[in-house]
Structure formats: structure tokens, C-alpha cells
Amino acid sequence: QVQLVESGGGLVQPGGSLRLSCAASGSIFSIYAMGWYRQAPGKQRELVATITSGGSTNYADSVKGRFTISSNNAKNRMYLQMNSLKPEDTAVYYCKARAYGLNDAWGQGTQVIVSS
């Protein structure tokens, strides 16, 4: 199995930046894709960005040009650099890993609040 732990959330003013981290452990060599998702109060969880083991990335239209997803070669760390944050980016952010032969893994989430 894969275990995931997010960190880096917090309170930031509009226009500010945050960097989220996701630490993976367990069967990390089985991971072939990872992603960030978010869930705002009263809304469904939505995709923010994904990255494959080959480095291909995908972003939600709402964050393109502002957020950058990355990971290290060891596949045990994933990051989300968030710039030009807006109040509508307020949500709990979750990391997810997809691994061969295993169920999808989710972290416990980290809260991001964008407010003045």
C-alpha cells in the first residue's frame, strides 16, 4: 500500500503564495501517477493538477498559469506551488496516488484559506 501525508497549508492573503507538499511512503515504486485535488465547503472534490511518472502534467482550467505541480525522481515527494491565490482557492487540498496493483491512496488533507 501507499501512504500519503500532506503539509504546507495555511492562511494567506489574496495574491499570495503557498507551497504544498505530499510525502509518500510504502510501495512508492508502484506509483505511476499522482495528483492534487481540493474540496471547498459544500462542494464536491475536484481535480487541481496531476503528474505522471513520466513527468506529464495536467491542470484544471481554474488554476492554469498560477499553480505548478512537480515531484522528485524518487516518487516519494510531490509539490504544488500555488501563486496568485484567490479566495475561491480556499479548500482542503488532498494528494492522491495511483499505483499498479493497488487501490488509489489519499492523504488526510491540508487546509488552505485565502482571505484578507
ZAMARGU-4260 file (C-alpha; in steps of 0.2 Angstrom, whole numbers, plus 5000, padded with zeros to 4 digits):
<rodrens>
0) 5000/5000/5000 | 5005/5018/4998 | 5003/5031/5012 | 5002/5050/5009 | 5004/5064/5021
5) 5001/5082/5015 | 5008/5098/5023 | 5010/5116/5019 | 4993/5123/5020 | 4988/5139/5030
10) 4981/5156/5029 | 4987/5168/5015 | 4981/5184/5009 | 4974/5186/4991 | 4988/5187/4979
15) 5000/5177/4990 | 5008/5160/4988 | 5009/5144/4996 | 5018/5128/4993 | 5010/5111/4997
20) 5020/5095/5000 | 5014/5077/4999 | 5026/5064/5007 | 5023/5046/5000 | 5029/5030/5009
25) 5026/5012/5007 | 5025/5004/4989 | 5031/5020/4981 | 5039/5011/4966 | 5022/5005/4961
30) 5016/5023/4959 | 5013/5029/4941 | 5003/5045/4944 | 4999/5057/4957 | 4988/5072/4959
35) 4981/5086/4969 | 4963/5088/4972 | 4953/5100/4983 | 4936/5101/4991 | 4928/5118/4996
40) 4914/5118/5009 | 4898/5112/5002 | 4906/5107/4985 | 4912/5091/4978 | 4930/5086/4977
45) 4938/5092/4961 | 4954/5089/4952 | 4968/5103/4953 | 4983/5095/4944 | 4990/5078/4940
50) 5008/5072/4936 | 5013/5055/4929 | 5029/5046/4932 | 5035/5052/4915 | 5033/5070/4920
55) 5017/5074/4910 | 5006/5086/4919 | 4988/5092/4918 | 4979/5106/4926 | 4961/5112/4930
60) 4957/5127/4919 | 4954/5137/4935 | 4972/5135/4941 | 4982/5136/4924 | 4996/5148/4924
65) 4995/5150/4943 | 4999/5133/4950 | 5013/5121/4947 | 5014/5103/4951 | 5030/5094/4952
70) 5038/5078/4960 | 5055/5071/4964 | 5063/5057/4954 | 5061/5045/4969 | 5042/5047/4968
75) 5041/5050/4987 | 5038/5069/4986 | 5025/5079/4976 | 5023/5098/4977 | 5010/5111/4972
80) 5017/5128/4971 | 5002/5140/4972 | 5004/5158/4966 | 4992/5172/4964 | 4980/5164/4976
85) 4962/5169/4976 | 4948/5167/4989 | 4940/5154/4978 | 4955/5143/4980 | 4950/5141/4998
90) 4948/5122/5001 | 4955/5107/5009 | 4969/5100/4997 | 4972/5082/4996 | 4985/5072/4987
95) 4981/5056/4978 | 4992/5042/4971 | 4988/5029/4958 | 4999/5013/4959 | 5000/4997/4949
100) 4990/4983/4958 | 4985/4994/4972 | 4970/5004/4977 | 4971/5023/4975 | 4979/5031/4990
105) 4973/5048/4998 | 4981/5059/5011 | 4971/5066/5025 | 4971/5084/5018 | 4978/5101/5022
110) 4968/5117/5024 | 4971/5132/5013 | 4962/5148/5017 | 4964/5163/5006 | 4957/5178/5015
115) 4962/5196/5019
</rodrens>
